[in-house]
Amino acid sequence: MHFIKVPHTYAELVKKILLSHGAIDHTHAVEKDETHVYFPLATPKDAQDLQYPTIQREGRPLTPQTDLKGALAKKLTAQELELVKTAYDLVGDIAIIEIEKELQSKAKIIGETLLGLFPNINVVLQRGKHEGTFRTQNLLHLAGENRKETLHKENGVLIKLNVEEVYFSARLSTERKRIAGLVEPGEHILVCFSGCAPYPCVLAKHTRAETILGIEINPTGHAYGLENIKLNALKNVTLLNGDIRDLLPTMEESYDRVLMPLPKDAEQFLDVTLPHVLQNGTLHIYQFWQEKDIDQNTQALIAHINTLGYTAELLQTTLCGQHAPGTYRICLDLRIT
């Protein structure tokens, strides 16, 4: 197999040149070491006008069934192929993929190609923007069965939902299991913004918590949450439908652990949430922050908690996945006194 050997410094530039000439062999993986990047060539002559050496090495074939760009190589131009985003969210048997606006006319082709690559995908939808109080998104059907309801399996539980009508992030599966690993036997737990109840389900399945209460404002999310509690035969979970700003002030209970998995504007609800955290209890609050701002923003959040009459001690900061370039979903574990 022929490769062109390019120093890291010039790899991106050479990649664009090779793509513009259709010179990259998309059936083999791009490889790299500490100093160079090795681009697989369709033919050795494809690199003859470049100043970098062409070498032979064994190469690592890409499985055609899992290489979206390879499958699209003969359907899109080199420039279009460069814009294809191969990452997607898989919720149950529904793949949700992002399509650049320049590729909108080829969205159906991309969706149908992705559908054909994986037998576990039965629906392909195009990602929209999360909007409104419920943080739901409009999803455009691209390929497969024309539906948006699915049954998702995660951490040993089943989660039924409509991906357009309910906010849900499959990327938080590991985070939900992490939180479960922190729970002590006999805890009383409050999950704010509980959605279709993924946190309550995972916590009930994997801990010996005494009680778990979830509160969700979206009536559709709440209805799915009730169904999921029955689906997983969970006995220690209670779900309420409503705004925590309205419900929590009417409640007297306090909790060992309170979760606020709303990464946008969760801090605006601390005034009604903190009174329900037991002395030395734990608060898990989620935020979307740029990595460079984490320390500064953490101190600002703790200072805000102080103004509300409470003291917060940072126990752990967890990066729960990248939200955008340089921006992460952050979970702060805080001890409240």
Secondary structure, 3 states (H helix, E strand, C coil): CEEEEEEHHHHHHHHHHHHHCCCECCCECCEECCCEEEEEECCHHHHCCCCCCEEECCCCECCHHHCHHHHHCCCCCHHHHHHCCCCEEEECCEEEECCCHHHHHHHHHHHHHHHHHCCCCCEEEECCCCECCCCECCCEEEEECCCCEEEEEECCEEEEEECCCCCCCHHHHHHHHHHHCCCCCCCEEEEECCCCCHHHHHHHHHCCCCEEEEEECCHHHHHHHHHHHHHCCCCCEEEEECCHHHHHHHCCCCEEEEEECCCCCHHHHHHHHHHHEEEEEEEEEEEEEEHHHHHHHHHHHHHHHHHCCCCEEEEEEEEEEEEECCEEEEEEEEEEC
